[in-house]
Amino acid sequence: MKIPLSKPTITKDMVEAAIYALQSEKLVFGESVFKFEEDFAKYIGVKYAISTNSGTSALILAFHAINITNKDKVISPSATFISTISSAMLLGAKPVFAEINLFDYTIDPTHVRALVRRETHIKAIVPVHLYGYPAEMDPIMEIAKERSLYVIEDAAQAHGAKYKGKKVGSIGQIGVFSFYSIKNMTVGGDGGMLVTNDEEIAIIAKKLRDCGRKGKYSHDMLGYVFRLNTINAAIGRVQLRYLDEWNRRRREIAALYDKLLSDIDEVVIPPKPSSTKEPVYHLYVIRLKSKNIRDTLGAWLEAQGIQTLVHYPVSAHLQPILRKLHGFKEGMLPKTEIWSKTVLSLPMFPELKNDQIRYVSEKIHEFFNKNIHINKEWIKRGENWFQKLI
Ligand SMILES: Cc1ncc(COP(=O)(O)O)c(C=O)c1O
């Protein structure tokens, strides 16, 4: 059996929509682009949605639209994909990293509060709804309100996830989504979306993504070319109609994994849905007791035909460019560093079959039952170190 980590669903109606757009619409800023934006805004529950050619572009637009400059600092978790913060750094901002909690891997509001007390010139906080699990938004919004800070939600992995009944992305001043090819919905290639209820931000973001254009050859801002292609928007519109059903299936898959894996002491399963949080399981991520066990389990599953991946093996603050620019070092964010060393993503996509999930679970059980890999010394050391930190 060969089981990939992820697999985008492409249906006949997506192909037909793409062909129609290609043959009948303008290739750039065709009708599908604006219809997709309208549909997406309605789906998230916001007034404005501005499509872009990637999630990273949408993040740059967001930081640019709130006028981030080299005088500003931005708070974000380091447990994320680099774009969350590199997009602000491109505009000159200094990154200030907040810890995550090891329960759901999202930003720790207590640490954010300590950071805003300690640091000056903070302009924005960027909670990340990592793996499709909603970050704890209420305290973040409260801190931001007290200090007049912007909240930009990085919802790149969380299309359709809900926090207290609201779709993520609609809670802060700006929400940002990615349609990269393995996300919960894609556009048949790269793409992104910025959402907001703020008219001024929407107007600026629209101009910035289209070269600062006021009229056809009139530019009253310096901008980028971050437009989403018509053909991608046409595919995205169709995908959006499937999104809720795909997310439902993702939750079903997660519940089956939870049930099958919960008897293994060595495996920490992801946080479950709760009365306030409805996750969408962009990824199903387990945590092991040490890097050694994580890496050996990954290699063992690979050998059984099961693809796994680590999201992410290096946290943002320890990326070579951040070390170089800011001198960040190991030890700065202990929980985040444990996260990057111990998490493992298992196969998760709507078309994954129940017997494939059972096979993955059987192979994980086998790994631990037979002690296939493990250096006993490592487990002992791993356990003590692990338990101190949770
Ligand atoms: C949390 C997070 N932020 C930002 C991005 C950037 O999105 P994109 O790859 O579409 O530029 C991604 C996607 O890879 C992501 O997972």
Ligand as a Chemical Component Dictionary entry (heavy atoms), coordinates in Angstrom:
data_LIG
# 
_chem_comp.id                   LIG 
_chem_comp.type                 NON-POLYMER 
_chem_comp.pdbx_formal_charge   0 
_chem_comp.three_letter_code    LIG 
# 
loop_
_chem_comp_atom.comp_id 
_chem_comp_atom.atom_id 
_chem_comp_atom.alt_atom_id 
_chem_comp_atom.type_symbol 
_chem_comp_atom.charge 
_chem_comp_atom.model_Cartn_x 
_chem_comp_atom.model_Cartn_y 
_chem_comp_atom.model_Cartn_z 
_chem_comp_atom.pdbx_ordinal 
LIG C1 C1 C 0 1.078 29.317 8.035  1  
LIG C2 C2 C 0 1.395 29.751 6.640  2  
LIG N1 N1 N 0 1.579 31.068 6.391  3  
LIG C3 C3 C 0 1.830 31.501 5.153  4  
LIG C4 C4 C 0 1.948 30.645 4.086  5  
LIG C5 C5 C 0 2.316 31.181 2.743  6  
LIG O1 O1 O 0 1.421 30.849 1.742  7  
LIG P1 P1 P 0 1.917 30.623 0.235  8  
LIG O2 O2 O 0 2.709 29.379 0.194  9  
LIG O3 O3 O 0 0.643 30.528 -0.545 10 
LIG O4 O4 O 0 2.706 31.824 -0.149 11 
LIG C6 C6 C 0 1.746 29.269 4.291  12 
LIG C7 C7 C 0 1.765 28.297 3.188  13 
LIG O5 O5 O 0 2.624 27.662 2.796  14 
LIG C8 C8 C 0 1.481 28.811 5.604  15 
LIG O6 O6 O 0 1.304 27.512 5.850  16 
# 
loop_
_chem_comp_bond.comp_id 
_chem_comp_bond.atom_id_1 
_chem_comp_bond.atom_id_2 
_chem_comp_bond.value_order 
_chem_comp_bond.pdbx_ordinal 
LIG C1 C2 SING 1  
LIG C2 N1 SING 2  
LIG C2 C8 DOUB 3  
LIG N1 C3 DOUB 4  
LIG C3 C4 SING 5  
LIG C4 C5 SING 6  
LIG C4 C6 DOUB 7  
LIG C5 O1 SING 8  
LIG O1 P1 SING 9  
LIG P1 O2 DOUB 10 
LIG P1 O3 SING 11 
LIG P1 O4 SING 12 
LIG C6 C7 SING 13 
LIG C6 C8 SING 14 
LIG C7 O5 DOUB 15 
LIG C8 O6 SING 16 
# 
